[in-house]
């Protein structure tokens, strides 16, 4: 967006060579947790996206992110009981639909709203108070 501050971000699913290499060495359950250990910093935000019930790879990634001090956000759809019960999730945003296509569209909208709110916080320092972090 024109005039908006660029934000550093990494998608842990974009590099297929890394994903398959880690899966071969450590198993699919640890592909996100392993990457987070090496790429994330304590003041980062980890956003997990799952259209329905999250897999063990997502849950383990969230657990590692929480242990490292990251703010953790889960975007999920349908029945979110597993994610809601997971202690490593600071905030859960549910797209209340059963159809995966609708869930995906709602998640894109939620993501853009979060992005916009983050930029409001950047433009209004102190908006959240001294104890909060954007």
N, C-alpha and C positions, 0 to 999 in steps of 0.2 A: 504494500500500500504506500502510495506517495506520501512523504512527510512523516512516516512512522519509523521509529527506531528499529533497526534489524535486531533480531534476537538469535543468539546461538542455539542451535538445536541439532540433535542427532537422532535419527530413527534407527533403532537396533535391528530392524528387519530389512534394511536396504542393501546390505552387503552380503550377497548370497555365498560368496567364497568364505567369509567369516562364519556365517551361520552353519554351513555344512561342515566346515573344518572343526568348529567347536562341538557340533553334534557328534561328529565322528570320534573326537577325543574324549568329550565329557558327557555326551548324551544330550538329547533334545531338552530334557528337563532343566538344564543349567545354561542354555544359550544366552538368556537375558541377564541372569545373575552374574555370569562370568564377565560379560561386557561392562556391566555397571561397575563392577569392582575396579576396573581399569580406566573407565572413561568419566565416571561421575565424581562430583565434588559435593561436600555437605550442604551447600546452599542452592543446589540444583533442584529441579522439580522433575519427578518421574511420573509420566502419564501412561497408564496401562489402558489399552483399548481391546475390548472383547465384545463381540456381538451377542454372545450368550454366555454360558458357563465358562469361566476362565480355565485354561489348562495349567498344569503344574509349572510349566515354564514361566507363565505370567505371575503366578503366586510366589514362586521362588524369587523372581526378579523383584517383586514388590517387597518381599521380606529383606533382601539384601539392601535395597534402596533405603528402607526405613532404618536398618541397622547403621547405615552410613550417614544418617541424619538428613536425608532428602525429604522434601514434602512429597507425599504420594497422593495421586489422584487416579481414580479408576472411572473409566467411561464404559458402561456395560449396558446390555439390553435384556429384554425378556425377564426371566427369573434371575434375580441378582442375589439370592440368598447366600451363595458361597462367598461372593465378593464382600457382601455386607458383614459377614461373620469373620472375615479375615482381619486380624489385628494390625496388619501392616498398612492398611488403607486409611489415610487421614480424611479423605473426602471421596464420596462415591456419587456419581451422577448417572442416573438410570434413564435410558431411552425406553419408555414403557410401551413396547410393541413386540409382537411375536415374529413378524416378517423381517428377515434379516436386511432386506433392502431399505425398509423404513428405518430400522435401527441405525444403519450406516448413515442415512441422510440426517437423522436427528443428531448423531454424534458429530458430524461435520459442523452442523449449526452450533452445537454446544462448544466445540473447539474454537470456533470463530468468536463466540461470545466471550470465552475465557481470554482469548488473545486481546480482544478489545478492552476488557476490564483491566488486564495487566497494563496496557498502555495508558489507561486512565490513571492508574496508580503511579506510573512513571511521571505523568504530567502534573500530578497533584501530590508531591512529596508530603508525607505525614498524614495522608488521608486515612490510613488504617490505624494510625496511632503508633507510638514508639515501640510497642511490643510485637507488632505484626510485621511480616515480611511479604513483599509482593511475589 
